[in-house]
Amino acid sequence: MSNPSRAEDRSCFDRMAVLSRSECDAGNPAVAKKRRNPPGNPDPSADVVALSPRTLLATNRYVCEVCHKGFQRDQNLQLHRRGHNLPWKLKQRTSADAKKRVYVCPETSCAHHDPSRALGDLTGIKKHFSRKHGEKKWKCDKCLKRYAVQSDWKAHSKICGTKEYRCDCGTVFSR
């Protein structure tokens, strides 16, 4: 017994050789979703940005002159300044600022140093650099595994020791 929706999908894919993708997707709104470039396959028209390791590892680059609280982005500092009743200004993006950018890793031996394997956003390149080339500052208290990115450590900490595995010899261990 065949599933009719699977048969419809199959016929849609069979027709793709003849029809354009938009014509095929018109009958199936779930497929019409815009796809991003996969990691390491950047938009060829994007500007390639190379940041220094110091910039990638920097935290709190913008500091409030009143309370000395630090922020990673100028926009966040400007919003914070409002709380001190200080002058503030949010920058509006212009069409010139909207140019797509991709980021390369500063490590010459890294695969993501090549512009054809650049990463598509600033957060992605920062986490990549920390994970692959940075110091592992956070350590799990249960298993002593170390992490360079705090969010990785937090995610691991939530599940560490919760799953038990039993070896054929009878030993129980957890990851």
Residue pairs with C-beta under 8 A, 6 or more apart in sequence:
8 28
9 28
12 24
12 27
12 28
12 31
13 24
15 24
16 24
22 32
24 31
25 31
25 32
26 32
36 120
37 43
37 120
39 119
39 120
39 124
40 111
40 112
40 117
40 118
40 119
41 116
41 117
42 48
42 102
42 115
42 116
42 117
42 118
42 119
42 120
43 100
43 102
43 120
45 100
46 99
46 100
46 101
46 102
46 118
46 120
47 99
47 100
47 101
47 102
48 101
48 102
48 103
48 104
48 115
48 118
49 101
49 102
49 103
49 104
50 103
50 104
50 106
51 103
51 106
51 125
52 106
53 106
53 107
53 129
53 133
56 106
56 125
56 126
56 129
56 130
57 126
57 129
57 130
57 134
58 72
59 70
59 72
60 70
60 71
60 72
61 70
61 71
61 72
62 70
62 71
62 72
62 73
62 74
62 76
62 77
63 69
63 70
63 71
63 77
64 70
64 71
64 77
64 80
64 81
64 84
66 84
66 86
67 84
69 80
71 77
71 80
74 91
75 90
75 91
78 88
78 89
78 90
79 88
79 90
81 87
81 88
82 88
102 115
102 118
102 119
102 120
103 118
103 119
103 120
103 121
103 122
103 124
103 125
104 112
104 113
104 114
104 115
104 118
104 119
104 125
105 112
105 113
105 119
105 125
105 128
105 129
105 132
105 133
106 113
106 129
107 113
107 129
107 132
107 133
110 132
110 133
111 117
112 118
112 119
112 125
112 128
119 125
119 128
127 149
127 151
130 148
130 149
131 148
131 149
131 152
134 148
135 148
136 146
136 147
136 148
137 146
137 147
137 148
137 150
138 146
138 147
138 148
138 149
138 150
138 152
138 153
139 145
139 146
139 147
139 153
140 146
140 147
140 153
140 156
140 157
140 160
141 157
142 157
142 160
142 161
143 160
143 161
143 175
145 156
145 160
147 153
147 156
160 174
160 175
161 174
162 174
163 174
163 175
164 172
164 173
164 174
165 172
165 173
165 174
165 175
166 172
167 173
